[in-house]
Amino acid sequence: MLYPLLRSLLFKLDPESAHEITFRTLRQANKLGLLKNTVISCKTREVMGLRFPNPTGLAAGLDKNGEYIDALAMLGFGFIEIGTVTPRPQTGNPKPRLFRVPEANAIINRLGFNNEGVDQLIENVKNCDYRGILGINIGKNFDTPIEHAVDDYRIGLQKVYCYASYVTVNISSPNTQNLRQLQAADALNQLLEALKSEQARLAQTHGKYVPIAIKIAPDLETAQIEAIAAILLKHQIDGVIATNTTISRSGIEHLPIAQESGGLSGAPLMQRATAVIHQLHASLQGAIPIIGVGGIQSATDALAKIDAGASLIQLYSGLIYRGPDLIKETALAICNK
Ligand SMILES: Cc1cc2nc3c(=O)[nH]c(=O)nc-3n(C[C@H](O)[C@H](O)[C@H](O)COP(=O)(O)O)c2cc1C
């Protein structure tokens, strides 16, 4: 209820500072016992072999290093995805690299996987109390040549395997040069073959099967989506997350800020991301679960993702514009459907 007031204050700061101040304060408040746990009564659902207490999760990118997990858990998420994390720490692109588009309830970012590296993320996970579902999203370092991308993902998978409920393979950020080329058939086949065999080896070693989800872009033609679906089926991938941010400026082309390069998220992405879920669902026929993300700002948006074929949803930009109430609102709408 207080969020509109808080938002008007935070929106006076530059977006990256506002982000840091908000989540550091939230973490501190939680440490001092000042946060009340948000309880959402919902029937649990099984997806990727995991039991989700409610269907609304946190999307990747908000907590890249897993620094705020316990505080975020108090907000009522059914699951939390941290990352994208790369094998080595990297600073990301030069600032400014994060822009609000308040006229359109949207965000443009070209952060470029700024993160403290996988070893630090694991330390943070080890030190948290959260025992709910934790996704860890892995990527490649910007200076690893795309021909060697498989090596970075293999390192990421190996390192996070024991600490993740599921691992997301991010091949769809628009801010790492050539990353999206990994969505092309040959590259994707090669990557998934390597990761599935590593997953089988790790499952044997650790006596625990950790599902792998692939996160895809919204900027794909129908034929490309069909080709990706066929490859996911061939390799028996456990889940697919649709979608990442878009390079399109459709819906905001009239605004000067649309000139900024990077991925667009929030309301202008809603329809396109839902269409991708629809097309994926048509190809996958329920054989691989879909996690729907992109532009969700209301219960109606969340239900549209489920109607298109998603089993779970994730939020990012909607949290910035609508605040944490959106978590309960979307979870209950889906649970009571
Ligand atoms: C500032 C920002 C940073 C992001 N960083 C990542 C990231 O590191 N990895 C990733 O897979 N997605 C990342 N995303 C994409 C989100 O997880 C999500 O897929 C996308 O924003 C669409 O959802 P939304 O419209 O609810 O924001 C980022 C999004 C934003 C706005």
The ligand as an SDF file (V2000), in Angstrom:
LIG
                    3D

 31 33  0  0  0  0  0  0  0  0999 V2000
   17.5960   -4.8860  -15.1690 C   0  0  0  0  0  0  0  0  0  0  0  0
   17.3580   -6.2670  -15.7010 C   0  0  0  0  0  0  0  0  0  0  0  0
   18.3730   -7.2200  -15.6340 C   0  0  0  0  0  0  0  0  0  0  0  0
   18.1590   -8.5000  -16.1340 C   0  0  0  0  0  0  0  0  0  0  0  0
   19.1600   -9.4370  -16.0290 N   0  0  0  0  0  0  0  0  0  0  0  0
   18.9270  -10.7020  -16.4390 C   0  0  0  0  0  0  0  0  0  0  0  0
   19.9210  -11.7000  -16.2760 C   0  0  0  0  0  0  0  0  0  0  0  0
   20.9940  -11.4680  -15.7400 O   0  0  0  0  0  0  0  0  0  0  0  0
   19.6310  -12.9590  -16.7340 N   0  0  0  0  0  0  0  0  0  0  0  0
   18.4390  -13.2840  -17.3140 C   0  0  0  0  0  0  0  0  0  0  0  0
   18.2240  -14.4430  -17.6960 O   0  0  0  0  0  0  0  0  0  0  0  0
   17.4700  -12.3490  -17.4620 N   0  0  0  0  0  0  0  0  0  0  0  0
   17.6900  -11.0880  -17.0400 C   0  0  0  0  0  0  0  0  0  0  0  0
   16.7010  -10.1470  -17.1740 N   0  0  0  0  0  0  0  0  0  0  0  0
   15.4420  -10.5190  -17.8490 C   0  0  0  0  0  0  0  0  0  0  0  0
   14.3330  -10.8850  -16.8530 C   0  0  0  0  0  0  0  0  0  0  0  0
   14.6680  -12.0100  -16.1080 O   0  0  0  0  0  0  0  0  0  0  0  0
   13.0170  -11.1290  -17.6250 C   0  0  0  0  0  0  0  0  0  0  0  0
   13.1920  -12.2540  -18.4700 O   0  0  0  0  0  0  0  0  0  0  0  0
   12.5950   -9.9530  -18.4920 C   0  0  0  0  0  0  0  0  0  0  0  0
   12.8690   -8.7210  -17.8230 O   0  0  0  0  0  0  0  0  0  0  0  0
   11.1220   -9.9760  -18.8380 C   0  0  0  0  0  0  0  0  0  0  0  0
   10.3130   -9.9380  -17.6820 O   0  0  0  0  0  0  0  0  0  0  0  0
    9.6440   -8.5830  -17.1190 P   0  0  0  0  0  0  0  0  0  0  0  0
    8.9560   -7.9090  -18.2800 O   0  0  0  0  0  0  0  0  0  0  0  0
    8.7220   -9.0500  -16.0300 O   0  0  0  0  0  0  0  0  0  0  0  0
   10.7510   -7.7550  -16.6040 O   0  0  0  0  0  0  0  0  0  0  0  0
   16.9050   -8.8420  -16.7060 C   0  0  0  0  0  0  0  0  0  0  0  0
   15.8900   -7.8870  -16.7490 C   0  0  0  0  0  0  0  0  0  0  0  0
   16.0970   -6.6120  -16.2630 C   0  0  0  0  0  0  0  0  0  0  0  0
   14.9790   -5.6010  -16.3320 C   0  0  0  0  0  0  0  0  0  0  0  0
  1  2  1  0
  2  3  1  0
  2 30  2  0
  3  4  2  0
  4  5  1  0
  4 28  1  0
  5  6  2  0
  6  7  1  0
  6 13  1  0
  7  8  2  0
  7  9  1  0
  9 10  1  0
 10 11  2  0
 10 12  1  0
 12 13  2  0
 13 14  1  0
 14 15  1  0
 14 28  1  0
 15 16  1  0
 16 17  1  0
 16 18  1  0
 18 19  1  0
 18 20  1  0
 20 21  1  0
 20 22  1  0
 22 23  1  0
 23 24  1  0
 24 25  2  0
 24 26  1  0
 24 27  1  0
 28 29  2  0
 29 30  1  0
 30 31  1  0
M  END
$$$$
